[in-house]
Amino acid sequence: MSIASSLEKPVQRSVEQGETLQDRIRSYYIHANANRAVMLDLVGEFDEAEMYLEHGHYTTSAWLQQELNLPISTAYEYVRVARGLRKFRCLLDAFEAGVMPYSTVRFLLRYLTEENEEELVDLALVLSFADLRRAVAGVEEAGEKTAPDEPFLKAHTRDDGMLDLRGLLPAVTGQELLAALKIAQLAQYGIDDVDVEDLNNPDVIDDLIQQAETGEETCPAEQTAEPRKDTKLSTEEVLRLPSRFGPPEPADLYPAFLGMIAMVRSNPVSPLRCPGAHVNIVLTEDGRGFMPENIAAPSSVVRSYIANATVRMHLLDKRGLTLNVSRSQRFATDGQVQALLAVWGHQCAMPGCTHRRFIQIHHLREWEYGGGTDIDNLIPLCSSCHSKVSHGVAHIQSKGADLYFRFADGSQFVSRNRAMPRRTEPFEGKLADVVADAALSFAD
């Protein structure tokens, strides 16, 4: 008998009346989580009883490799997670209920202790995975501590004259390097913000090139460095204009590195208006410190830098809202951009989105409908999420100090006082007309 014929017939999947495809996907996803939870709990029990010895193996992972035909890395991971689930039963309950995915379970086990288990599990059930990572930013990992690798920088000249440069930098120093590369990248282009849509217009491209050739400074009141001497830009360069936000694109790292070398040699002073060219450290009320651009660095790594840092304070009211310019201008000021990025972790504010490039400032109440350029009416969104709002796939609306994020599939998140959005009960009715705009703005 062949292997195929010896297998059981696939289970017939019947679709109930009115059941949609997405309902079926959710249902099987929940069952998959629940079944994996039970399986891993059994693996943990198998490991505790050392039953692998009865089968001629020295470890549970070795038995899993042979019995389930697993790769060695997967087998080791299953044993690690299984041992954690045997210890943290509250986590197992959420996993077995199907409401917590395996990736979240695996991530939480790095931080869980007997004291914080219930708190972190509750957070994981209401936050998106991306926001959960931000919530534990700066928290020391639990379990055995391993000594970090020593930082180093090596330069070796090869036989062909090329310089082989290799290094390993501490978290803060590494972020400082990326910030310096961002400054160098922007200095090479010499043009400030340009709408992507405008780049499709040949007349706009010609105008940009003409502006660049004149050597005029974009913001002379804030620029103290000499303007770029070589101001002529090709159409190709204009089309590749970088975002002011986030680290340089991979393709621009090498030219940015060369630009940084040139800037250091000429010792310029160039305070660019660029959020991507700063190293930001955020302090929380519970004493944690973390870098929004590198949340993997624990508090102990960044805490010592705070005392010697150049600090820019944002004074907020009790609701966390300040800096208003009302209808005097449409675009957010530099101060507003800095404050908004600090509040939303220097990334897109949409739940689950982690984009840090090409950030745009969105008016919650649209400018054309009378919305002011006030901090309580502004939110940072990446161009993709901004497009979702513009095309009616998602909607963001304020109600008092709270923001509601709604999506076309019925899911809903709420941000209390600009805190990280948490998942709530699905909404019913129209996407944009569920929550009444009862908030008073500062203009009122």
N, C-alpha and C positions, 0 to 999 in steps of 0.2 A: 504494500500500500504506500502511495506517495505521501510526502509530508503535507502537501496541500490538501489531499483528501482526508487526512487524519484530523485536520483542524475542524473545530466546531463551526457551524454556519454562523455568519454575522447576525447579530441581533437586529431584528427588524425594527426600524424607528418609525413609529407612527406619529403623524402630526395632528394634534387635536384641532378642533374647529376654531379658527381665528388665531391660532398660534403662528407668530411670525418667525422669520429666519433668525432675527436677532434674539428672540426669546429662546429659541433652541440653542443658539450659541452660548447664551448666558447659563442656561440650564446645564449643559454638558460641562461648561467651565467650572461651575460650582461642584458638580459631581467629581470632576477630575481632581480638584483641590482636596475634597473630602477623602477620596480614595488614596491619594498620595499621603495624606496625613496619617491615615490608618496604617498604610504600608510602612512608613518611616517609624511610627511608634512601635510596630512589631520588630523592625530592624533594631531599634534601641533595646527592646526586651531581649532579643536574640544575642545582642552584644553584651548586655549585662550578665546574662547567664553563661557567657563564654561557650555557646553551643557550636561555634565554629571549630572548636577542638574535636568535637565528635565527627566532624566531616573532613578531618585531616588538614585543616588550615590553621595558621597561627594568628590570623586577624579576621575580623568580620569583613573588612574591605576586600581581602583576598577571596573570601567565599562569595561575595557579591560579584566580583569580576568573573568568576567561573560559573556560578549558578545562573546569573541574569545576563551574562555576556556584556557587562558594562565596561566602559573605558576606566582606566585606573583613577583618573581625576574625578570622575563622577562617583565612583565607589567611595573614595575618601570623603567627598563632600556629603554623600548620603549618611555616612557614619557620623560625621561631625554634627549634621543637622539632627539626626536621630538622637544622639546623646543630649543635645540641647532640649529637644522636645520632652525627653524623659525628665528633665529637670524643671522646665518651665511649662506647667500644665495649663496655665491660663492661655499661653500662646498656642498650645495644642488645641484647646477648645475652639479658638477662633479659626484656626487652620482647618480643623475637622468639620466645622460648620460650613466651610466652603466660601466664607466671606473674606478670607485673607489669602492672597496668592503665595506661591512657594518663594518667589523672588523676595517678597517682603519678609517672610519668615527667615530666610537665609540672612537678610540684611540685619534684622533686629537682633539676631543671636550674637552679633558682634558687640552689642551695647547692653544687653539685658543683665540685670542683677536681681536678686530677690527683692530688693527695695523698690526698683523702678519698673518691674515687669508689668504690673497692671496699668501704670500710667502710659508706658510706651505702646502697649497693645491697644489701649483706647485711642491714642493718637493715630496709630496706623489704620484704624477702622474709619476715621473721618477725614484724613488727609490723603492727597494723592501721593504717589511714591516720590515724586520730585520734591514736594513740600515736606515730606517726612524726612528726607535727607537734610533739608535745611533746618528742620526742627531739632535735630540732634547734632547740628554743626557745632564743633568745639567740644563735644562730649568725649571723654576718654573711653577708648574701647575696653570692654571687660575682658576677663580671662587673663591668660598668661601674657606678660609684657615681654616683647622682644626688643633688644637694643636696635635703634635705627641705624641704617648705614651711615658712615661718616661722609660728610660732603667733600667733594674734591673737584678740582679743575685741572685737566692735563692738556698740555700742548706739545705735540710731537711733529717735527718736520720730517716728512717722508723723503725717500730717495729722489722722488720726482719734484721736490720743492713744495708740494702742497702741505698745508698745515692741518694736521689731524687734531681737532679740538674736541675734547670730551669732558663731561662734568656731571656732577650730581649736586644739586643745590638745595638748601633748606627751603621750607615752604614759603616763608616770607621773602627771602632773597630771590627765589624763583619767580614770585609774583612781581617783585620789583623789576626783574629782567624783562618780563612780558610787558610791563607798563612802559619801560624805556624803549622797547621795540615798537610799541604803539606810537610813541611820540615820534620816533624816527620814521615810521611808515607814513604818518600824516604829514610830516615836514617835507617828505619827498613829493607829495602831490600838491600841497599848497592851496587846495580848494576846500571850502567848508561844505555844509550840507547841500545835497542835490537830490531832488525827488527822483526815484527810479523811473517813474512814468515820463519825466521830462527827458530822460536820456534816449527815449525813442523818437524824439523830435529833432531832426537835423538842424533846424534853426537854433534850438536851445544849445545843442552841442557846439555850433559855431560861436554862439555868444559866450559860452563858457571858456572856449579857447581864447577868444579875444580878451576876456577879463583876465585870464591867466597871463597873457602876454603883456598886459599893462603893468603887471607887478603890484597891483593894488592890494592892500591888506584887507582881509575879510572883517577883522575886528580890531582896528588900530588902537582903540582905547585900552585894550587888554593885552596886545602883543608888544613885548619889549625886545624881542630878537629881531635881527635884520631879516627883511623879507628874502624869500628864496631868490637867488641870483639867476638861476636857469628857470625862467617862468614859462617857457614854451612847452605846451603839452600837445601830444598827438591825440587824435580822436580815440585811439585805442586806450590811451591812458585815462581819458575822461570817462570812458565806459567802464573802467575798472576802479573807479573811485571807491575807497574803503569806507566802511561804517565808522563813525566816531566811537562806537561802543564795542566792548569786548576786545580780546587779544587779536593780533594780526592774523589774517588768513594764512593757512600753511604755505600757499604759493608765494606769499609776500614776506615770509620769515627771513629768507636770505638777503633780499635787498634791504629789508628793514634793519637787519644786523649790520650791513655795510653802512647804512645811513647813520646808525647809532655810533659806529666807530668814527665817522666823519664829524659828528656833532661833538663827541667827547674831545676829539683833537682840537676842534675850534673853540671849545668851551663856551657855547652859547647859553643864553638864558631864554627859555622858551616856554612860558606858562600857557600851553595850549588849552583852549576850552574843550577839553575832551575827557569825559568820564572814564574812557578806557585807558587813560594814561595815569591813573591814580592807583595806589594800593590802599584799599579800604578795609578797615577793621571795625566790626560792629560789636558793641557791648550790650549784653542783655541784663535784665533786672536780677536774674539769678546768678550773676557773676561770670557767665561764660563770655569768651571773646572768640570771634571767628572772622575769617575773611570770606565775604560773599563770593569772590572769584575762585576760592580754593577752600571749600568747606571741609575737605578731608583733614586739614590741619587742626589738631586739638588746641584747646585754650592754652595749655602750657607752652606751646610753640610760639604763639603770637602775643602772649600777655606782656612779656618783657619789652616788646617794641612800643607799647602804648605810652609809657612814661616819656620816651624820647621822640614821640611822633609829632608832626605838625598837625594840629587838631583843627578841624572846621566843625563848629557846633551848629546844629539846627535846632532852633527854639520852637517847640511845638506846644500847642495848647493841650488841655486835658483830653481832647478827642484825637490828638495827633495831627491837627490840621493847621497850616499857616501859609504865609506867602501868597497873597492875592493881588492880582493886577486887574481883575474884573474884565471890562470890555475895552480897555485901553489898547490891548494888542492881542492878536490871535495866537501867536506862538509862545510856548512856555519859555520863561527866562532860564538862564544858566542855573540860578539858585533853585528854581523850582525843579529843574531836571535832577540836580544833585540830591535834593530832598526826596523826590519821588523814588529815585533809584535806591537810596538808603533804606526807605520804608519797605520796598518790595524786593530787597535782596539782590539789587543790581542785575535783575533779569526781568523777563516778561511776567506780568502779574497774572496771566491767565492760569487757572488751576491745571497742574500737570505739565505746563510748558517750561522748558529750561533754557530757552534761547536767550543769549546775551548779546547777539549782534543785531544790527539794523533795528534798534528800538525806536519806536515812534510814540509820541505823547497823544493820547486819545482824550477828547472831551466827552465825559459821560453824558452830559446834555449838550448836544451838538451845537457848535458855534453858530451855524446858520439858523438855529432855532432859539437863539438868545443865550446860549451857554457861555459863561465867563471863563477866562483863563485864570481860575482860582484853584488852589491846590486841592480843595475838596471836590473839584469837578474834573480832575485830571488823573490819568492812570497810564503807566508805561506798558505798551504792548509791542510785541515783535510785529514785523510787517505781515506775517502769515496770520496771526491771531487778529490783528487789526482788520485784515481783509475779511475774516469770518464775521466780525461785527458789522462791517460795512455791507456785506451781502446777506445779512439776516440769518446766518447759521448759528450765531451766538449773540447773546445780549447781556449787557452789564448795566445795572440800574442801582441807584443809591436809595436807601431808606434810612433817614437819620444818619447815624455814624456807620451804618452797615452797607456793604456792597453785595449784591446778588448777581451771581454768574449763572446764566441759563443757557442750555444747549438744545438744539433741535430734537435730540432724542429723548428729552424730558428730564435729563439729569440737572441737578442744581447744587451750587456751592454758595456758601455765605462767608464773607470776611467781616468779622466783628472789629470795629475800630482799626481797620487796615491790617489786621493780623492775617496769618496764612489762611486761605480759604479752606473751609471744611465742608465735606459732603453732607447734604441734608436730604430730606424726603423729596422724591421727584415732584415736580410741579405739574399742574393741570391747566389747560386753557392755552391762551395765546402766549407766544414766546416773550413778547415785549410788554404785555399789558397785565401782568399778574400782580406786581407790587406797585402800589400807588406811590408817586414821588411826593412824599409828605415832608421831606427834609427842608429845613430853612438854610439857605446858603448864607455866606458871610455878607453878600450883597444885600440880603434882606435885613 
